[in-house]
Structure formats: C-alpha cells, structure tokens
Amino acid sequence: MHADDLADSPGGFSAGVDGSAIKTTFDLKDLGNGDAVALADKAYVPLLQQSLITILDLKAGTVSSRIDLSKYNDPSDSDGSADIGAAVYDSTKKVAYFVLGRIDFATFDAAGHLPCTTTKALVVAIDATTDKVIDLNGAADGQAAELSLTSPSSVSLAADGSLVVLADGCYSGATLKNSGVEVVDTTTGLSQVVYASISGDFLGKLILTGASSALFDTFDSSFTSHWYQLDLTAGKLGNELTGVPDAVSFDGTNLLGVDSTGAVVSYDPATGKSTAVSKTTWAGKYTSTGSTALVK
C-alpha cells in the first residue's frame, strides 16, 4: 500500500520513475481483471463522484478490481455519490481510511457556498490485506464513523493512530458553520471537534507537527494565505506565521517550499526564517508552484 498513490481523478493514473518519463498508465474506467494484488504492490485510487475505489497492481501495471461504497450514498443527494474526497493509510494496522463528504454538488450557490443539511460525512476503513470494509464504529449501527463537521477536505494520521480531519464547512444563509478540525478515535469510531473556525475564512491545509500541534493554513476573502500554529488540545490558534513559502511540504521539522523568486527554501516555523535549499529560478512559462512532495 502506497499512501502517496492515493488520488481522486476518475480519468487515469500514471506512475513514473525518477521524474523522467511515464512508466505505466492505468485506465481507471477499467473494471479490473480480478487478480489478487500483493500488499506491497497495491494502490487505492478513490473516484470522487462515483463512490468507487479502484485497486491498482503497480507491479503488473494493471487494474485489479474496485471497491463499491455506493451503500453510503445519501438518498437525498441528487449527485448520486458518497464523494470520496480524502484518504490516509495506517501502515501499522494495514488499514486505509477514506473520508466520504456526502455533499450534494448540485446545491452549491452562485458564490460557491454549500448549504447546510442534516447529512453527515463519514469515515470508512478498508482492510488493505482483504480490501473489505471493516467496522470502525464499535457497537453503533453500520460500519462507518460519523463526522460532526461538514465537507471534509483532508485527513491526516496522528502518531497515536487517530485521524485528524479538516473540514470546509457549510452555509446557513450567509453564515459559515461546521468548519474546523475534528479528531476521530479509530478504536471507538467517536469523533471530537478540537477546533471550530469562526473567521469565515477558507481552510486550506493542515500539517501535523507533533502529538497535539499542527500548522494551519487559511485563505481570506481576497485569497491571501495565512499560516498559524494550532494547538489541537486547547483548540486555539497561535500567532500568525510570516514569510511562509508557497506549496509547502513538511520534512518532520521544517517546511520546504518555493519563495516568490522560484527558489526552494526551508522554513523554520519556530523562528520564521527561511534558508535557501536551491537557487533555481523560474524559467519559461512557469510562474508559480501548485504543490510539492518529498520523495524517499
């Protein structure tokens, strides 16, 4: 199982080597050959608006099969999908967790606001050795864990095995609600909101930096990015960080990203200072960075 191989594109999935060329292309419309896949060669690819997870055999370069999560579609949802929007893999338990937003894309208004409903987002756990849904919520009905916040956009695995979910929220009139961060206990399936956003800003990214600490990125109405320290235990934001580069990744201590000149820098959240890693500057048609990733 490769956590970095989780994607949500329904069109195709490509795997390359050394960034030089595409080695294998998978057609995610393929229903699969039904062959079993060794755990070390397996990748799950959730299909956002189809309630399906495609299983890839990375060694063979083929589609193995699909996991159907359509039983989690809400009857009132007119787009007919459970909206698998985020995923994370626990290599210790050999379990993949998928967050199902269960939002109705047809209800967004002209401003891009999602109206609040009574439908709850869910977390579903898949046993990566069997590709079967496993019970995540203990004695409660069903197998999925129910979330309190609305429209989850990302999920992270904490050191204790719990899940930290970032949710964008929904609107009741002009008021943003059910936006923030909640933690799911994967033993009991119970969740707790540890930070409720009241600013109305869009929640962009959350990076876990410790057992109870995170870095938190938000965007205001003018799409300006703001980074903060977030205390998950106290549920409070710290002072705003300054000088954070774009498209950051976390190396366990510092943030790695790209500054306005195109240089790759290492940013220390404790001091707010950046150190140059590469002096590479923009060339040709490229003017900004969308994302970065650390490759082992």
BAVO-970078 format. One line per 3 residues: number of its first residue (from 1); their letters; for each residue x, y negated, z negated of C-alpha. Coordinates in Angstrom, 3 decimals. Example, Ala and Ser with C-alpha at 12.3 -4.5 7.8 and 13.67 -1.06 7.14 Angstrom:
1> as> 12.300:4.500:-7.800  13.670:1.060:-7.140;
# end
This chain:
1> mha> 0.000:0.000:0.000  1.389:-3.375:1.002  -0.256:-6.350:-0.710;
4> ddl> 1.275:-8.687:1.887  -0.541:-6.772:4.618  -3.994:-7.789:3.387;
7> ads> -5.698:-10.049:5.919  -9.197:-11.166:6.830  -9.093:-11.546:10.604;
10> pgg> -11.659:-9.431:12.463  -9.767:-9.613:15.756  -6.360:-7.985:15.445;
13> fsa> -3.415:-7.324:13.155  0.242:-7.341:14.226  3.304:-6.048:12.425;
16> gvd> 6.778:-7.277:13.414  10.382:-6.640:12.428  12.888:-9.374:11.442;
19> gsa> 10.546:-12.020:12.878  11.930:-11.318:16.363  9.023:-9.628:18.107;
22> ikt> 5.696:-7.945:17.603  6.304:-4.254:16.989  2.747:-2.963:16.708;
25> tfd> -0.688:-4.420:17.355  -3.828:-2.979:15.786  -7.290:-3.437:17.239;
28> lkd> -9.479:-3.988:14.187  -12.585:-3.201:16.224  -11.288:0.374:16.430;
31> lgn> -13.352:2.717:14.233  -10.272:4.813:13.474  -9.065:8.329:14.116;
34> gda> -9.972:9.714:10.690  -6.406:10.765:9.879  -5.237:10.550:6.282;
37> val> -2.602:7.900:5.533  0.247:8.212:3.039  0.085:5.551:0.356;
40> adk> 3.466:4.092:1.323  2.282:3.577:4.918  -1.189:2.205:4.193;
43> ayv> -2.548:-1.319:4.593  -6.054:-2.590:3.923  -7.456:-5.345:6.130;
46> pll> -10.796:-6.822:4.953  -13.104:-8.104:7.677  -14.581:-11.292:6.264;
49> qqs> -18.084:-11.287:7.722  -18.609:-7.573:8.327  -18.498:-6.031:4.808;
52> lit> -15.791:-3.684:6.085  -12.196:-2.890:5.157  -10.063:-1.423:7.940;
55> ild> -7.384:1.065:6.860  -4.161:0.928:8.881  -1.467:3.561:9.217;
58> lka> 1.602:1.332:9.534  3.971:4.217:10.286  1.847:5.699:13.062;
61> gtv> 0.675:2.307:14.323  -2.953:3.373:14.316  -6.266:2.561:12.671;
64> ssr> -7.204:5.318:10.255  -10.751:4.513:9.143  -12.991:1.950:7.485;
67> idl> -14.433:1.418:4.025  -18.038:0.234:4.198  -19.049:-2.250:1.469;
70> sky> -22.385:-3.203:3.014  -24.229:-1.906:-0.046  -23.048:-5.101:-1.754;
73> ndp> -24.796:-7.363:0.781  -27.394:-9.521:-0.938  -30.881:-9.150:0.621;
76> sds> -31.377:-12.928:0.606  -28.114:-13.570:2.505  -29.018:-14.315:6.113;
79> dgs> -25.492:-13.786:7.481  -25.683:-10.100:6.513  -22.235:-9.829:4.953;
82> adi> -20.705:-9.449:1.499  -17.927:-11.878:2.547  -14.701:-10.156:1.504;
85> gaa> -12.582:-13.252:1.034  -9.567:-12.302:-1.114  -7.680:-9.249:-2.318;
88> vyd> -4.786:-8.156:-4.523  -3.058:-4.832:-5.160  -2.018:-3.381:-8.519;
91> stk> 0.901:-1.061:-7.706  0.946:0.322:-11.251  -2.656:1.538:-11.154;
94> kva> -2.641:2.070:-7.373  -5.864:0.091:-7.150  -6.761:-2.634:-4.643;
97> yfv> -9.197:-5.306:-5.814  -11.407:-7.147:-3.326  -13.402:-10.286:-4.114;
100> lgr> -16.813:-10.485:-2.454  -18.039:-14.058:-2.208  -21.606:-13.089:-1.194;
103> idf> -22.363:-16.568:0.104  -24.713:-17.423:2.950  -22.667:-19.222:5.614;
106> atf> -25.889:-20.349:7.291  -26.776:-22.574:4.325  -23.794:-24.959:4.393;
109> daa> -24.994:-28.525:4.956  -23.536:-31.111:7.354  -21.000:-32.192:4.724;
112> ghl> -19.772:-28.610:4.332  -21.417:-28.173:0.925  -22.647:-24.745:-0.161;
115> pct> -25.955:-24.888:-2.066  -26.022:-23.018:-5.387  -28.108:-19.837:-5.568;
118> ttk> -28.614:-17.066:-8.111  -26.481:-14.602:-6.092  -23.308:-13.621:-7.935;
121> alv> -19.883:-12.999:-6.432  -18.348:-9.597:-7.187  -15.018:-7.818:-7.588;
124> vai> -14.799:-4.299:-6.155  -11.966:-1.877:-6.945  -10.669:0.672:-4.424;
127> dat> -8.568:3.677:-5.441  -5.705:3.428:-2.927  -4.994:7.167:-3.118;
130> tdk> -8.558:8.157:-2.114  -9.950:4.959:-0.505  -13.014:5.310:-2.725;
133> vid> -14.784:2.613:-4.744  -14.159:3.156:-8.441  -16.198:1.990:-11.418;
136> lng> -14.935:-1.361:-12.613  -17.684:-2.458:-14.985  -17.865:0.328:-17.564;
139> aad> -21.314:1.074:-18.912  -23.065:-1.607:-16.864  -25.090:-0.730:-13.762;
142> gqa> -23.253:-0.301:-10.491  -19.502:-0.221:-9.949  -18.581:-3.854:-9.235;
145> ael> -17.656:-6.568:-11.739  -19.838:-9.677:-11.581  -18.242:-13.126:-11.468;
148> slt> -19.565:-16.274:-13.123  -18.143:-18.816:-10.665  -19.223:-19.293:-7.045;
151> sps> -17.400:-18.940:-3.708  -14.110:-17.358:-4.861  -11.190:-18.260:-2.601;
154> svs> -8.235:-16.376:-4.105  -7.339:-13.732:-6.660  -4.052:-13.086:-8.477;
157> laa> -2.875:-10.165:-10.602  -1.692:-11.144:-14.084  1.067:-9.289:-15.927;
160> dgs> -1.473:-7.618:-18.229  -3.426:-6.216:-15.261  -6.267:-8.714:-15.425;
163> lvv> -7.427:-10.653:-12.375  -7.293:-14.446:-12.150  -9.883:-15.732:-9.673;
166> lad> -10.008:-19.240:-8.207  -13.473:-20.364:-7.062  -14.502:-23.380:-4.972;
169> gcy> -17.994:-23.650:-6.467  -21.342:-24.730:-5.027  -23.520:-27.827:-4.961;
172> sga> -26.709:-28.676:-6.783  -27.676:-31.800:-4.886  -24.525:-33.935:-4.839;
175> tlk> -23.034:-32.291:-7.940  -20.321:-29.633:-7.660  -20.899:-26.708:-10.043;
178> nsg> -19.427:-23.281:-10.807  -15.946:-24.340:-9.703  -12.781:-23.351:-11.542;
181> vev> -10.819:-20.336:-12.730  -12.021:-17.143:-14.384  -10.216:-14.058:-15.654;
184> vdt> -11.568:-10.537:-15.123  -10.661:-7.735:-17.518  -10.146:-4.751:-15.212;
187> ttg> -10.710:-2.321:-18.094  -14.166:-3.568:-19.067  -15.162:-5.493:-15.945;
190> lsq> -16.051:-8.507:-18.098  -15.059:-11.982:-16.940  -14.416:-15.241:-18.744;
193> vvy> -14.245:-18.736:-17.291  -10.942:-20.177:-18.533  -11.088:-23.466:-16.645;
196> asi> -14.184:-25.282:-15.400  -13.447:-28.006:-12.872  -15.395:-31.222:-13.383;
199> sgd> -13.487:-33.515:-10.993  -15.348:-32.573:-7.822  -12.020:-32.023:-6.032;
202> flg> -11.463:-29.060:-3.729  -9.433:-26.311:-5.427  -6.631:-25.364:-3.070;
205> kli> -4.213:-22.918:-4.686  -3.316:-21.266:-7.983  0.113:-19.784:-8.755;
208> ltg> 0.618:-17.760:-11.924  3.885:-18.713:-13.629  3.539:-16.930:-16.978;
211> ass> 1.230:-14.902:-19.196  -1.059:-17.878:-19.792  0.277:-20.561:-17.456;
214> alf> -0.224:-21.473:-13.823  0.377:-24.183:-11.277  -2.804:-25.592:-9.822;
217> dtf> -3.267:-27.451:-6.520  -6.324:-29.602:-5.761  -7.371:-31.894:-2.904;
220> dss> -9.294:-35.106:-3.451  -11.873:-36.694:-1.120  -9.076:-38.181:1.022;
223> fts> -7.419:-34.729:1.301  -4.466:-35.786:-0.829  -2.878:-32.863:-2.664;
226> hwy> -2.449:-32.990:-6.460  -0.472:-30.383:-8.424  -0.902:-29.763:-12.161;
229> qld> 0.250:-27.379:-14.833  -2.708:-25.286:-16.015  -2.881:-23.722:-19.481;
232> lta> -5.136:-20.670:-18.998  -5.553:-20.107:-22.731  -6.556:-23.669:-23.606;
235> gkl> -8.336:-24.221:-20.278  -6.672:-27.598:-19.782  -4.687:-29.296:-17.058;
238> gne> -1.317:-30.792:-17.890  0.208:-33.897:-16.367  0.239:-34.166:-12.597;
241> ltg> 3.451:-32.976:-10.926  5.140:-35.319:-8.455  7.219:-34.573:-5.394;
244> vpd> 5.875:-31.054:-4.830  6.797:-29.892:-1.294  4.298:-28.560:1.232;
247> avs> 3.330:-24.934:1.848  4.936:-23.603:-1.329  5.803:-20.066:-2.390;
250> fdg> 6.852:-19.073:-5.914  10.138:-17.215:-6.498  9.458:-16.465:-10.159;
253> tnl> 11.000:-19.693:-11.416  10.725:-22.460:-8.831  8.549:-23.410:-5.880;
256> lgv> 10.022:-23.061:-2.403  8.534:-25.282:0.272  9.122:-27.803:3.019;
259> dst> 9.514:-31.546:2.471  8.435:-34.358:4.789  11.658:-34.142:6.833;
262> gav> 11.275:-30.447:7.527  13.965:-29.403:5.056  13.392:-26.315:2.927;
265> vsy> 13.698:-27.188:-0.763  13.490:-25.523:-4.147  11.284:-27.467:-6.563;
268> dpa> 11.659:-27.135:-10.343  8.234:-27.685:-11.993  9.904:-28.387:-15.351;
271> tgk> 11.954:-31.318:-14.081  10.074:-32.370:-10.943  13.323:-32.306:-8.959;
274> sta> 13.994:-30.651:-5.610  17.216:-29.048:-4.394  17.877:-28.554:-0.696;
277> vsk> 17.995:-24.952:0.481  18.173:-25.567:4.205  18.684:-28.766:6.157;
280> ttw> 16.575:-27.529:9.041  14.544:-30.392:10.500  11.529:-30.451:12.763;
283> agk> 12.130:-29.881:16.448  9.917:-29.675:19.482  6.170:-29.639:18.930;
286> yts> 6.283:-28.698:15.224  5.457:-31.455:12.739  4.106:-29.733:9.631;
289> tgs> 4.095:-26.464:7.709  0.946:-24.439:7.116  2.359:-21.789:4.746;
292> tal> 5.495:-19.974:3.658  6.178:-16.460:2.387  9.016:-14.792:0.537;
295> vk> 10.187:-11.528:2.143  12.061:-8.960:0.125;
# end
